[in-house]
Each structure stands twice: as C-alpha cells, then as structure tokens.
C-alpha cells in the first residue's frame, strides 16, 4: 500500500512538472492582486478604525462600544470579512496551480504585511489577550501563582483595568503560563509593549506552523506545499484571531503539527511528547494520543518493541507533566477540570444542558451533559485511532486528527468560540484539496456568525433574552452550515465509493 502511495505521489509530481507558463503567470498575478487588495482591507477596515495606540485608554473596548459612534460598524465588519474570504479563496486556488519562487515571495510577503497591519489592531473581539498578559504578570512580575491567584488581587497593576475575568485563575496549562510570564518580563509595564510583544510571539508561532506544514508537504506532496501554507496563513479568521485578537490556539497547534511530523518519521515517543506539550497549553491534544498509539502499535516490529515504547513514553511523559505543574501545584483545582466541565455555550451540549435545567438541578444537568459529551468524544477518539491503524497512507495521522477535531467542535465541545476554528484548519492544510480543507475554511467563516450576527441580535438587547433561549438559538445557528456541509461531504464520499464498487 505504501508503495502505491509513493508511486501515486511520483505521478502527481511528474504531472506538476509539466508546467504551463501562461497558467503560472496568471496564478502569480492572481496572488499579487489578492495580496494587495487583502492588505488594503486589513488596513482600512481593521487597523485604521481599531488602532490600538489610539484606543489604548479605552479598557474593554469592543464591537458593541464601537457601534455607539458608528451604527454601521457591524455591517462594515461583515463586508470586510466577506471581501477577505473571497480573496482568500482565489488565493488558495491560485496557489494550487503554481509553486515558483515568485509565488512563494508573494505569499510570505503578503502574510507578513497582513500580520504587520493586525499587530496594531485593538483586540476588540475578546479581552483574552489582556487576561493572558495579566496572568503572565501575576507570574513574571508579581511572583505569584496564576493557578491560584487572580487579577483582583493586583488592582494596582497597570494592566488590571483591561482584564475581563478578574476573579478567575488561569484557564490554560503551565507551559503557556511560563511562556506568558517570560513575555511580560520582557515587555515591562507598558500596555502597548505587552500587546505588541504577545502578538509578535503569536505571529512567530503561526510562522512555525507554516514551516511545519511546508516541511511535511515537501516530503509527502511537494506539488501542494504552497497551497497548504496559504490555506493557513492567508486565512483571514486565523490571522484576525491569532494576531489581531491575540488568542493562543496557534501555540497549541504548533505541537500538533510537530506530532504529525514525528509520526511521519515514525518517532512515536516524540509524537506523544509533542502532544503532551500541546496539552500543557490546552488539553485538546490529549484526544489525539490514541491515534499515535494505534499507529505505533501497527508499525513497531514486535511486542517487545511495543512494550518498550509504551514504558519509555509513559515515564518521560509523566516526568514532563510533573515538572511542568510542580511550580504551580496547590491542589487538584490546579487542573481546573471541574470548572471546565460546567462551562456551556454555542454548542449542542449547551442546548441540551439549558433544556435540561427546566426539569433537573443545574449541577446534575451539567455533570450529566459533560460526562456524556466526554464519553462520546473518547469513543470517537478510539474509533478514529482504529481508522488511522487501517489507513496505510502517510496522511493517516493528519486525516484522523482532522476528523476528530471537527467531530469534537461540531458535536461534543461544551464551550465553543470562533477562534477554535484554527485547530482543524491547521491540520487540514496537510490534506489534499477536497472536502476536508473546504470544510475547515467554511467552518472558520461560519464561526464568525457568533460575534458578527448572533452577538448583536442576542446580546446587545436590553433586557437580554433568557439564557436558555439564547443558547438554544446560538449553537445551532452558528454550527448549521458546517453541519450541512458535513452531511453533504459524507453523502458525496459514500456515493463516490458506491460508484467505484459498482464499476469494480
């Protein structure tokens, strides 16, 4: 099977080498036009109206606040993202047709310009960047424990008035907090210095993801290496949420992509450790460990090698986890598992939870829904591990990881926000053009329904609609297009396979 995959890849490479100079020139011209127009939109519709230097004395400034002085601000944002989405789609299709040095220069220069413009955008979509800075300062400046101490204990800190979750401990893992503490020590007390430095660091992590995608695709599918990079680093939602709003999800995805590279090289212990590294930022990569375990079990030569791999991996992983949590440990609350299990929004579990509240006590409803969702997710992880074990291609890990992340986000995630759409897109960049990258790109855009459409409709009203009504509408509306496309993709895949079986 692997030889068939290799020969197929060779044939694709041979076909790509038969170049059409006219088509290449058209593709390069398209990339250049897309880059220029996209930069104009980022500058005029994001940096100019939401300049962080001009707004630095406006704590917790958001889209709703901006709407008080510009009644059309939401429509302008919708138009901006629509324009960027169309340009992004054109750029990705152009990148599929070319891989010259000129195309690479345009793509990388464009990404640098887009990111540079977004560096100076006030994070108006969420206050998480300021909370991350504050938690970093709790560790790096005040020498306290962000898993035990909260922002409200440091009211004289210059960043305090910008934080939104003032009574909450860190929601992330120790690796992120160590990183945040280091960054705040470098930045000092200046607001702008902290914001720009955090955004620069996240931009660097996004560049690391792009480099990993390029390295992996250079090995398995060099003809679509440029397109894979474009799919991630030209995606407007990825850029906006990572560099514009400063969300740290891309830091987690660096480790997932590193795990994909390690699997490709059959370094399974390193792959698991990479996923542990990601889980020390956010827990999600733990779901992917069974996939790596299945591939290791399949590929290792005999039971002794498998046992050795399990023992060595478990011992090193345990040591890494203990070492990471040791400086912060005070009780099981350090893991914040219980708090996470009682957060519900914009999801199918949230709909069920708020409907159950009408007849079941809140704590019991939350526990039942969260445990059920966790159980279903675990079963999905095991099922996709089996699928990866059967898949003999070099993309077995990437495919199963993509399916699992999409399954989780669309069906069993308790607490969904639009920046989570970065997760599957980073993995989809490794996959061939088809339903997977299309679904990932579509999902990143449909996630914007939450802040740009449902947010103003449900959360800007006075008085607010009941929470049960809000959540009953919010999740299904935000997820509906992605659900529909998933059903269509499954049907189209089944139909294609059925036709192939009939021909055979």
QUIMO-V740980 format. One record per residue. N is the residue number from 0. PHI is phi in whole degrees, -180 to 180 (none if undefined). OMEGA is omega in whole degrees, -180 to 180 (* if undefined). NEAR is the number of other C-alpha atoms within 8 Angstrom. Layout:
# QUIMO-V740980
n:N phi:PHI omega:OMEGA near:NEAR
n:N phi:PHI omega:OMEGA near:NEAR
This chain:
# QUIMO-V740980
n:0 phi:none omega:180 near:6
n:1 phi:-62 omega:178 near:8
n:2 phi:-66 omega:177 near:6
n:3 phi:-63 omega:178 near:7
n:4 phi:-62 omega:-179 near:10
n:5 phi:-62 omega:-180 near:8
n:6 phi:-67 omega:177 near:8
n:7 phi:-62 omega:178 near:8
n:8 phi:-63 omega:179 near:10
n:9 phi:-62 omega:178 near:8
n:10 phi:-62 omega:179 near:8
n:11 phi:-62 omega:179 near:9
n:12 phi:-63 omega:180 near:11
n:13 phi:-64 omega:178 near:8
n:14 phi:-63 omega:-178 near:7
n:15 phi:-68 omega:-179 near:8
n:16 phi:-70 omega:175 near:6
n:17 phi:-81 omega:-168 near:6
n:18 phi:-85 omega:174 near:6
n:19 phi:-111 omega:-175 near:6
n:20 phi:-57 omega:-180 near:6
n:21 phi:-66 omega:179 near:6
n:22 phi:-63 omega:179 near:8
n:23 phi:-65 omega:179 near:11
n:24 phi:-63 omega:178 near:8
n:25 phi:-64 omega:-180 near:8
n:26 phi:-65 omega:179 near:12
n:27 phi:-65 omega:178 near:12
n:28 phi:-62 omega:178 near:8
n:29 phi:-63 omega:179 near:11
n:30 phi:-60 omega:-179 near:15
n:31 phi:-65 omega:179 near:9
n:32 phi:-64 omega:179 near:8
n:33 phi:-60 omega:-179 near:12
n:34 phi:-63 omega:-179 near:11
n:35 phi:-65 omega:-179 near:9
n:36 phi:-66 omega:180 near:9
n:37 phi:-64 omega:178 near:11
n:38 phi:-60 omega:179 near:12
n:39 phi:-64 omega:179 near:8
n:40 phi:-66 omega:179 near:12
n:41 phi:-60 omega:-179 near:12
n:42 phi:-71 omega:-174 near:10
n:43 phi:-78 omega:-172 near:9
n:44 phi:-103 omega:-180 near:11
n:45 phi:-125 omega:-175 near:12
n:46 phi:-67 omega:-176 near:13
n:47 phi:-66 omega:-179 near:8
n:48 phi:-78 omega:-176 near:7
n:49 phi:-124 omega:-178 near:11
n:50 phi:-67 omega:-174 near:12
n:51 phi:-66 omega:179 near:11
n:52 phi:-69 omega:179 near:7
n:53 phi:-70 omega:-175 near:7
n:54 phi:-103 omega:-173 near:10
n:55 phi:-65 omega:177 near:10
n:56 phi:-101 omega:180 near:5
n:57 phi:-120 omega:-180 near:6
n:58 phi:-57 omega:176 near:8
n:59 phi:59 omega:175 near:9
n:60 phi:-66 omega:-178 near:9
n:61 phi:-142 omega:-176 near:10
n:62 phi:-63 omega:179 near:10
n:63 phi:-65 omega:178 near:8
n:64 phi:-65 omega:178 near:8
n:65 phi:-63 omega:-180 near:10
n:66 phi:-67 omega:179 near:11
n:67 phi:-69 omega:179 near:7
n:68 phi:-106 omega:179 near:6
n:69 phi:-142 omega:-175 near:7
n:70 phi:-64 omega:-177 near:7
n:71 phi:-100 omega:-172 near:7
n:72 phi:-59 omega:180 near:10
n:73 phi:-66 omega:179 near:10
n:74 phi:-64 omega:177 near:7
n:75 phi:-65 omega:178 near:9
n:76 phi:-66 omega:178 near:10
n:77 phi:-61 omega:179 near:9
n:78 phi:-64 omega:-180 near:8
n:79 phi:-63 omega:-179 near:10
n:80 phi:-69 omega:177 near:9
n:81 phi:-64 omega:179 near:8
n:82 phi:-64 omega:179 near:9
n:83 phi:-64 omega:179 near:11
n:84 phi:-65 omega:178 near:11
n:85 phi:-64 omega:178 near:8
n:86 phi:-65 omega:178 near:11
n:87 phi:-60 omega:180 near:12
n:88 phi:-63 omega:177 near:8
n:89 phi:-63 omega:-180 near:11
n:90 phi:-64 omega:180 near:12
n:91 phi:-65 omega:180 near:11
n:92 phi:-67 omega:176 near:9
n:93 phi:-66 omega:-179 near:12
n:94 phi:-66 omega:177 near:15
n:95 phi:-70 omega:-174 near:11
n:96 phi:-103 omega:-174 near:9
n:97 phi:-151 omega:174 near:11
n:98 phi:-149 omega:-180 near:12
n:99 phi:-76 omega:178 near:6
n:100 phi:-62 omega:180 near:6
n:101 phi:-61 omega:179 near:7
n:102 phi:-64 omega:179 near:12
n:103 phi:-62 omega:180 near:10
n:104 phi:-62 omega:179 near:8
n:105 phi:-64 omega:-177 near:11
n:106 phi:-64 omega:-178 near:12
n:107 phi:-70 omega:177 near:8
n:108 phi:-65 omega:178 near:8
n:109 phi:-60 omega:180 near:12
n:110 phi:-62 omega:179 near:10
n:111 phi:-64 omega:179 near:8
n:112 phi:-68 omega:179 near:9
n:113 phi:-58 omega:-180 near:12
n:114 phi:-64 omega:179 near:12
n:115 phi:-61 omega:177 near:8
n:116 phi:-68 omega:-179 near:12
n:117 phi:-74 omega:175 near:14
n:118 phi:-57 omega:-174 near:11
n:119 phi:-101 omega:177 near:12
n:120 phi:-93 omega:174 near:13
n:121 phi:-64 omega:-179 near:11
n:122 phi:-72 omega:-172 near:12
n:123 phi:-86 omega:-178 near:11
n:124 phi:-85 omega:179 near:8
n:125 phi:-167 omega:-180 near:8
n:126 phi:-95 omega:-174 near:12
n:127 phi:-60 omega:-180 near:11
n:128 phi:-60 omega:180 near:12
n:129 phi:-68 omega:176 near:12
n:130 phi:-65 omega:177 near:12
n:131 phi:-64 omega:177 near:9
n:132 phi:-64 omega:-178 near:14
n:133 phi:-64 omega:178 near:12
n:134 phi:-65 omega:175 near:16
n:135 phi:-63 omega:179 near:18
n:136 phi:-72 omega:176 near:13
n:137 phi:-57 omega:178 near:16
n:138 phi:-84 omega:-169 near:14
n:139 phi:-78 omega:-177 near:12
n:140 phi:-103 omega:-174 near:10
n:141 phi:-94 omega:178 near:7
n:142 phi:68 omega:-180 near:7
n:143 phi:-102 omega:-175 near:7
n:144 phi:-109 omega:-178 near:9
n:145 phi:-67 omega:175 near:14
n:146 phi:-92 omega:180 near:10
n:147 phi:-133 omega:-179 near:8
n:148 phi:-99 omega:-174 near:10
n:149 phi:-121 omega:-176 near:14
n:150 phi:-60 omega:-177 near:15
n:151 phi:-62 omega:178 near:8
n:152 phi:-80 omega:-175 near:6
n:153 phi:-129 omega:-174 near:8
n:154 phi:-67 omega:179 near:8
n:155 phi:-88 omega:178 near:5
n:156 phi:-67 omega:-177 near:6
n:157 phi:-64 omega:-180 near:8
n:158 phi:-93 omega:-171 near:11
n:159 phi:-54 omega:-174 near:13
n:160 phi:-69 omega:178 near:7
n:161 phi:-93 omega:-176 near:10
n:162 phi:-84 omega:-179 near:15
n:163 phi:-102 omega:-177 near:9
n:164 phi:-99 omega:-170 near:7
n:165 phi:-76 omega:-178 near:9
n:166 phi:-112 omega:-177 near:7
n:167 phi:-111 omega:173 near:7
n:168 phi:-78 omega:-178 near:10
n:169 phi:-58 omega:177 near:9
n:170 phi:-97 omega:-174 near:5
n:171 phi:-115 omega:-178 near:9
n:172 phi:-89 omega:-175 near:13
n:173 phi:-65 omega:180 near:11
n:174 phi:-62 omega:178 near:10
n:175 phi:-66 omega:-177 near:10
n:176 phi:-68 omega:175 near:14
n:177 phi:-64 omega:178 near:10
n:178 phi:-61 omega:-179 near:9
n:179 phi:-64 omega:178 near:14
n:180 phi:-62 omega:178 near:15
n:181 phi:-63 omega:-178 near:10
n:182 phi:-65 omega:-179 near:12
n:183 phi:-70 omega:176 near:15
n:184 phi:-66 omega:177 near:10
n:185 phi:-69 omega:-173 near:6
n:186 phi:-79 omega:-178 near:10
n:187 phi:79 omega:-172 near:8
n:188 phi:-97 omega:-177 near:9
n:189 phi:-73 omega:179 near:8
n:190 phi:-62 omega:-177 near:9
n:191 phi:-62 omega:179 near:9
n:192 phi:-60 omega:179 near:10
n:193 phi:-66 omega:-179 near:14
n:194 phi:-61 omega:-177 near:11
n:195 phi:-66 omega:-178 near:10
n:196 phi:-65 omega:177 near:10
n:197 phi:-62 omega:-180 near:11
n:198 phi:-65 omega:177 near:13
n:199 phi:-61 omega:179 near:10
n:200 phi:-63 omega:179 near:8
n:201 phi:-67 omega:174 near:14
n:202 phi:-62 omega:176 near:11
n:203 phi:-63 omega:178 near:8
n:204 phi:-68 omega:175 near:11
n:205 phi:-63 omega:177 near:13
n:206 phi:-63 omega:177 near:9
n:207 phi:-63 omega:176 near:9
n:208 phi:-61 omega:179 near:13
n:209 phi:-62 omega:179 near:11
n:210 phi:-64 omega:178 near:8
n:211 phi:-65 omega:177 near:12
n:212 phi:-61 omega:180 near:14
n:213 phi:-64 omega:-179 near:12
n:214 phi:-66 omega:-180 near:8
n:215 phi:-65 omega:-178 near:10
n:216 phi:-70 omega:176 near:13
n:217 phi:-61 omega:-180 near:10
n:218 phi:-81 omega:-170 near:7
n:219 phi:-104 omega:-178 near:8
n:220 phi:-159 omega:-175 near:10
n:221 phi:-61 omega:-178 near:9
n:222 phi:-69 omega:178 near:11
n:223 phi:-121 omega:179 near:12
n:224 phi:-64 omega:-179 near:13
n:225 phi:-64 omega:-179 near:13
n:226 phi:-64 omega:178 near:12
n:227 phi:-63 omega:178 near:14
n:228 phi:-66 omega:180 near:13
n:229 phi:-62 omega:-178 near:13
n:230 phi:-55 omega:-180 near:13
n:231 phi:-91 omega:-167 near:12
n:232 phi:-85 omega:171 near:12
n:233 phi:-104 omega:179 near:13
n:234 phi:-68 omega:-176 near:12
n:235 phi:-61 omega:-179 near:10
n:236 phi:-72 omega:177 near:10
n:237 phi:-60 omega:-180 near:13
n:238 phi:-64 omega:-178 near:14
n:239 phi:-65 omega:-177 near:10
n:240 phi:-76 omega:-178 near:11
n:241 phi:-83 omega:-176 near:17
n:242 phi:-95 omega:179 near:15
n:243 phi:-67 omega:-177 near:15
n:244 phi:-100 omega:174 near:15
n:245 phi:73 omega:176 near:13
n:246 phi:-78 omega:-170 near:11
n:247 phi:-97 omega:-177 near:8
n:248 phi:-62 omega:-180 near:12
n:249 phi:-67 omega:177 near:14
n:250 phi:-64 omega:177 near:12
n:251 phi:-68 omega:-175 near:14
n:252 phi:-73 omega:173 near:12
n:253 phi:-56 omega:-179 near:14
n:254 phi:-69 omega:179 near:12
n:255 phi:-66 omega:178 near:12
n:256 phi:-67 omega:175 near:13
n:257 phi:-63 omega:176 near:11
n:258 phi:-63 omega:178 near:14
n:259 phi:-61 omega:177 near:11
n:260 phi:-67 omega:179 near:11
n:261 phi:-64 omega:176 near:12
n:262 phi:-62 omega:179 near:12
n:263 phi:-59 omega:178 near:8
n:264 phi:-87 omega:-179 near:6
n:265 phi:63 omega:173 near:7
n:266 phi:-99 omega:-168 near:9
n:267 phi:-73 omega:176 near:12
n:268 phi:-63 omega:178 near:9
n:269 phi:-65 omega:179 near:9
n:270 phi:-63 omega:178 near:15
n:271 phi:-64 omega:179 near:13
n:272 phi:-64 omega:176 near:12
n:273 phi:-63 omega:178 near:12
n:274 phi:-67 omega:174 near:15
n:275 phi:-63 omega:177 near:12
n:276 phi:-59 omega:176 near:11
n:277 phi:-64 omega:-180 near:17
n:278 phi:-69 omega:176 near:13
n:279 phi:-80 omega:169 near:14
n:280 phi:-108 omega:172 near:13
n:281 phi:-138 omega:-171 near:11
n:282 phi:-70 omega:-169 near:9
n:283 phi:-53 omega:-178 near:8
n:284 phi:-60 omega:175 near:13
n:285 phi:-59 omega:180 near:9
n:286 phi:-64 omega:-175 near:8
n:287 phi:-90 omega:-178 near:12
n:288 phi:-62 omega:177 near:10
n:289 phi:-59 omega:178 near:10
n:290 phi:-66 omega:177 near:17
n:291 phi:-63 omega:-180 near:14
n:292 phi:-60 omega:179 near:10
n:293 phi:-64 omega:180 near:12
n:294 phi:-67 omega:177 near:12
n:295 phi:-64 omega:180 near:11
n:296 phi:-62 omega:-180 near:8
n:297 phi:-71 omega:-168 near:7
n:298 phi:-92 omega:180 near:6
n:299 phi:-71 omega:-165 near:9
n:300 phi:-68 omega:-174 near:6
n:301 phi:-152 omega:-174 near:6
n:302 phi:-64 omega:180 near:7
n:303 phi:-65 omega:178 near:6
n:304 phi:-65 omega:179 near:9
n:305 phi:-66 omega:179 near:12
n:306 phi:-62 omega:179 near:8
n:307 phi:-62 omega:179 near:8
n:308 phi:-63 omega:180 near:10
n:309 phi:-63 omega:-177 near:8
n:310 phi:-65 omega:-179 near:8
n:311 phi:-61 omega:-179 near:9
n:312 phi:-64 omega:-178 near:11
n:313 phi:-64 omega:-178 near:8
n:314 phi:-65 omega:-179 near:8
n:315 phi:-67 omega:180 near:9
n:316 phi:-62 omega:179 near:11
n:317 phi:-62 omega:179 near:8
n:318 phi:-64 omega:179 near:8
n:319 phi:-64 omega:-179 near:8
n:320 phi:-65 omega:180 near:10
n:321 phi:-62 omega:-179 near:8
n:322 phi:-64 omega:-178 near:8
n:323 phi:-70 omega:-177 near:10
n:324 phi:-86 omega:-174 near:9
n:325 phi:-53 omega:-178 near:7
n:326 phi:-67 omega:-174 near:6
n:327 phi:-112 omega:-168 near:10
n:328 phi:-69 omega:173 near:9
n:329 phi:-137 omega:176 near:7
n:330 phi:-174 omega:176 near:5
n:331 phi:-62 omega:177 near:7
n:332 phi:-62 omega:178 near:8
n:333 phi:-58 omega:-179 near:10
n:334 phi:-79 omega:179 near:6
n:335 phi:53 omega:-178 near:9
n:336 phi:-68 omega:-177 near:7
n:337 phi:-63 omega:-179 near:7
n:338 phi:-66 omega:180 near:7
n:339 phi:-65 omega:-177 near:7
n:340 phi:-74 omega:-179 near:10
n:341 phi:-116 omega:176 near:9
n:342 phi:-108 omega:-177 near:8
n:343 phi:-135 omega:171 near:11
n:344 phi:-167 omega:170 near:11
n:345 phi:52 omega:-177 near:15
n:346 phi:-158 omega:175 near:19
n:347 phi:-64 omega:175 near:13
n:348 phi:-59 omega:178 near:14
n:349 phi:-64 omega:177 near:15
n:350 phi:-60 omega:-179 near:13
n:351 phi:-64 omega:-179 near:9
n:352 phi:-59 omega:-177 near:12
n:353 phi:-73 omega:173 near:12
n:354 phi:-74 omega:179 near:9
n:355 phi:-66 omega:-177 near:9
n:356 phi:-58 omega:180 near:10
n:357 phi:-68 omega:-177 near:6
n:358 phi:-129 omega:-177 near:5
n:359 phi:-128 omega:176 near:8
n:360 phi:-54 omega:-173 near:7
n:361 phi:-56 omega:-179 near:7
n:362 phi:-63 omega:-179 near:6
n:363 phi:-67 omega:179 near:8
n:364 phi:-63 omega:180 near:12
n:365 phi:-62 omega:-180 near:11
n:366 phi:-65 omega:-179 near:10
n:367 phi:-64 omega:-177 near:8
n:368 phi:-69 omega:-177 near:11
n:369 phi:-67 omega:178 near:12
n:370 phi:-67 omega:178 near:8
n:371 phi:-64 omega:179 near:8
n:372 phi:-63 omega:179 near:12
n:373 phi:-64 omega:179 near:9
n:374 phi:-64 omega:179 near:8
n:375 phi:-65 omega:179 near:9
n:376 phi:-63 omega:179 near:10
n:377 phi:-62 omega:178 near:9
n:378 phi:-64 omega:178 near:8
n:379 phi:-63 omega:178 near:10
n:380 phi:-62 omega:179 near:13
n:381 phi:-67 omega:180 near:10
n:382 phi:-63 omega:180 near:8
n:383 phi:-76 omega:171 near:13
n:384 phi:-65 omega:176 near:15
n:385 phi:-63 omega:178 near:10
n:386 phi:-61 omega:179 near:9
n:387 phi:-63 omega:179 near:15
n:388 phi:-61 omega:180 near:12
n:389 phi:-81 omega:-178 near:6
n:390 phi:-80 omega:-175 near:7
n:391 phi:-92 omega:-178 near:9
n:392 phi:-83 omega:178 near:8
n:393 phi:-73 omega:-180 near:9
n:394 phi:-101 omega:-174 near:8
n:395 phi:-59 omega:179 near:11
n:396 phi:-67 omega:-177 near:13
n:397 phi:-62 omega:-180 near:12
n:398 phi:-63 omega:-178 near:11
n:399 phi:-65 omega:178 near:13
n:400 phi:-63 omega:179 near:12
n:401 phi:-62 omega:-179 near:12
n:402 phi:-60 omega:-178 near:9
n:403 phi:-69 omega:179 near:12
n:404 phi:-64 omega:179 near:10
n:405 phi:-68 omega:178 near:9
n:406 phi:-58 omega:-179 near:10
n:407 phi:-63 omega:-176 near:10
n:408 phi:-69 omega:-177 near:10
n:409 phi:-82 omega:-171 near:12
n:410 phi:-126 omega:-169 near:9
n:411 phi:-120 omega:176 near:14
n:412 phi:-65 omega:-178 near:12
n:413 phi:-80 omega:-168 near:15
n:414 phi:-131 omega:-174 near:10
n:415 phi:-111 omega:170 near:11
n:416 phi:-131 omega:-171 near:7
n:417 phi:-62 omega:-179 near:9
n:418 phi:-72 omega:176 near:13
n:419 phi:-67 omega:180 near:9
n:420 phi:-64 omega:175 near:11
n:421 phi:-62 omega:-173 near:12
n:422 phi:-57 omega:-176 near:11
n:423 phi:-68 omega:-178 near:11
n:424 phi:-66 omega:180 near:14
n:425 phi:-62 omega:179 near:12
n:426 phi:-81 omega:-180 near:12
n:427 phi:-62 omega:179 near:13
n:428 phi:-62 omega:179 near:14
n:429 phi:-86 omega:-171 near:12
n:430 phi:-95 omega:-179 near:12
n:431 phi:-64 omega:175 near:8
n:432 phi:-55 omega:-177 near:7
n:433 phi:159 omega:-174 near:6
n:434 phi:-65 omega:-175 near:7
n:435 phi:-64 omega:179 near:11
n:436 phi:-64 omega:178 near:14
n:437 phi:-66 omega:178 near:9
n:438 phi:-64 omega:-180 near:11
n:439 phi:-63 omega:179 near:12
n:440 phi:-67 omega:178 near:11
n:441 phi:-62 omega:-178 near:9
n:442 phi:-63 omega:179 near:11
n:443 phi:-61 omega:-179 near:15
n:444 phi:-83 omega:179 near:10
n:445 phi:-65 omega:176 near:11
n:446 phi:-62 omega:179 near:13
n:447 phi:-71 omega:175 near:11
n:448 phi:-58 omega:-178 near:11
n:449 phi:-63 omega:-177 near:11
n:450 phi:-77 omega:-171 near:9
n:451 phi:-96 omega:-178 near:11
n:452 phi:-121 omega:-176 near:9
n:453 phi:-71 omega:178 near:11
n:454 phi:-58 omega:177 near:10
n:455 phi:-60 omega:-178 near:11
n:456 phi:-71 omega:-172 near:8
n:457 phi:-103 omega:-171 near:10
n:458 phi:-113 omega:179 near:9
n:459 phi:-97 omega:-178 near:9
n:460 phi:-84 omega:172 near:9
n:461 phi:-131 omega:-4 near:4
n:462 phi:-75 omega:179 near:4
n:463 phi:-67 omega:171 near:8
n:464 phi:-62 omega:178 near:9
n:465 phi:-54 omega:-176 near:6
n:466 phi:-60 omega:179 near:7
n:467 phi:-61 omega:178 near:9
n:468 phi:-68 omega:180 near:8
n:469 phi:-59 omega:-176 near:10
n:470 phi:-73 omega:176 near:14
n:471 phi:-65 omega:178 near:12
n:472 phi:-88 omega:-168 near:8
n:473 phi:-61 omega:-177 near:13
n:474 phi:-60 omega:-179 near:14
n:475 phi:-60 omega:180 near:11
n:476 phi:-69 omega:-179 near:9
n:477 phi:-64 omega:-175 near:13
n:478 phi:-89 omega:-167 near:12
n:479 phi:-58 omega:-178 near:8
n:480 phi:-65 omega:178 near:10
n:481 phi:-67 omega:176 near:12
n:482 phi:-59 omega:-178 near:9
n:483 phi:-63 omega:-180 near:8
n:484 phi:-67 omega:178 near:9
n:485 phi:-62 omega:178 near:9
n:486 phi:-62 omega:179 near:8
n:487 phi:-61 omega:-179 near:8
n:488 phi:-63 omega:178 near:9
n:489 phi:-64 omega:179 near:8
n:490 phi:-65 omega:-179 near:8
n:491 phi:-64 omega:179 near:8
n:492 phi:-65 omega:179 near:8
n:493 phi:-62 omega:-179 near:8
n:494 phi:-64 omega:180 near:8
n:495 phi:-65 omega:179 near:8
n:496 phi:-67 omega:-180 near:8
n:497 phi:-64 omega:179 near:8
n:498 phi:-66 omega:179 near:8
n:499 phi:-66 omega:178 near:8
n:500 phi:-63 omega:-179 near:7
n:501 phi:-66 omega:179 near:6
n:502 phi:-67 omega:180 near:5
n:503 phi:-71 omega:* near:4
